[in-house]
């Protein structure tokens, strides 16, 4: 009888702590489940985002001009042809120096000579001049205004008998802007600000709050002539793509 009572007391003393332990475990699991569920909801909200693009444009003046001046000479005497090429080349050089182009900005290529009698290919017609030469005088300068003024006065050389081949694509002046690295940071900043304005408008229209940047990528800078009549004025353009977090 005594042993039965003793065993009952021992069982009761062990049952109470077990029940308490189970109770606390249930509470802990409940709290953990709530926290996990809340974290999942917050994570899902945190994943909401909007992707926008921001544009920045700037007009600048080219700081380098490359101007190939091409002329042609024709003759039946090869030696006389080379003399005419040298003579015209010196006339062009003297004209450029007189107009303010620096000597180091002027360079010459070797003349390209064509023997037309060797290119008849069965055609019995005879060219008036057997030989023709094409020569290029190149101006590479940072003095854009001076060079452009010289271009408008090239008719003076034409009156001296120099025949320019100005219709060729290779003879068109090329204008270059070399200061891109100096303006890149400011343009990227402007593009990013413009992207944020668009994102804020989207967030407002969707009753959301705009958060931090999730991802951003810088587009490629492009440089082009503003229009065909002013190729020395360049338009620089960049588009940045930015992704923002959204929250309620």
Beta strands, then each sheet from edge to edge (+ up, - down):
strand 1: 49-61
strand 2: 64-75
strand 3: 106-108
strand 4: 112-115
strand 5: 131-141
strand 6: 163-164
strand 7: 174-176
strand 8: 209-218
strand 9: 222-225
strand 10: 233-247
sheet 1: 1+ 10- 8+
sheet 2: 1+ 10- 9+
sheet 3: 3+ 5- 2+ 6-
sheet 4: 3+ 5- 2+ 7-
sheet 5: 3+ 5- 4+
end
